[in-house]
Amino acid sequence: MPSCLVVDDSRVVRKVARRIVEDLGFACEEAEDGQKAYEYCAKTMPDAILLDWNMPVMSGIEFLEKLRQMPNGNGPKVIFCTTENDLAHIQRAMNAGANEYIMKPFDSEIIESKFSQIGLL
Amino acid sequence: MRISDFDLYQALLKEKSGLTLTPDKSYLLDSRLTPVARKHGFATLESMSTALRGIPKPELVKDIIEAMTTNETSFFRDMKPFEQFREITLPHLLKARSSLKRVRIWCAASSTGQEPYSLAMLLKEEGAKLAGWNFEIVATDISTEVLETAKKGEYSQFEVQRGLPIQMLMKYFEQKGDRWALKNEIKSMVTYKYFNLLDPMAPLGRFDVIFCRNVLIYFDREMKKKIMENMTTLMPDDGFLFLGGAETVLGITDAFKLMENTRGVYIKPACTTIAPVQVKTA
């Protein structure tokens, strides 16, 4: 079963996202900030990461930049999922190595569509 | 809604647009027609129905047809047809039309424009390969309201996230507040026209490709047959018809046959010039 790490400081968002990605056939793990996600990836590299931007301790973009430097860090498909909805943020995320970008609010259809576009489904 | 009123709308839709309203869709009448009744000053749906039994204003009839036509769509909806267009249709046409360098595509129920614009973006992505070619996309719909939306080419954040890869959003759209507007380079590739699929099709001209997806399901068998047989007269021997995933020509008409190893791609039975599609092996 493929795995997905949901990184978001909102417990509610993590819960909603978990339900959606599990319905898509992924085993789901959660992290509440970039630092926790980084520690998780150092132990186990997931197949997909659904990543918020603004989080305490370590932001999503900082995490992504560090992830892509890690051994096997290019493996996971990273989908930003954030309220930052301007072109400058999207451009920055894609330059840092994101594979897709979701602007909140999201629903199951959007997540499924994005996962499918980048070959996760 | 009263049964007699349901019958009234069913007959009206059938006569004016060819659409078949089955009893299981009766719930749609209340939700979609209440705003129409309000717009035209009727206190209830019943009073609008009474007016329809007299000599109704053409504007009222037009608004009812618009409200009842389904406009479910998204960019690159179902993806597969677009992949097949790129991998099967396009290579054939680039070879077969290499002297004319002209291809005409018809999106036969274009709704708010996502399908024709998806095709336009797909063609743009081909880049230099299509230099010197003239691809004309004609998009039609029975609803003038959705045609206006389509022409504008502006979409909500929600709409641009359904099916559209982020790279295409970055490349072909501009942000306008909380809306996303298609750039002119894409908008200018599509021509919109009002068209009722039951009207004579000849004035639209010839088409190498017709997209008619998820439309025929709303017509009865006879209407489907008539529409597809009219379409075949617009197409050259090596034309392509794209139908929706739940649609078929089987038992309806012999004017088209499903291309082997494709999903929803139809060609004329006598066509011998289109190369068969091989099954991809892992």
Interface residues (C-beta under 8 A of the other chain):
Chain A: N85 D86 L87 I90 Q91 M94 E100 Y101 I102 M103 F106 E109 I110 S113 K114 S116 Q117
Chain B: S74 M79 Q157 F158 Q161 R162 G163 P165 I166 Q167 L169 M170 Q175 D178
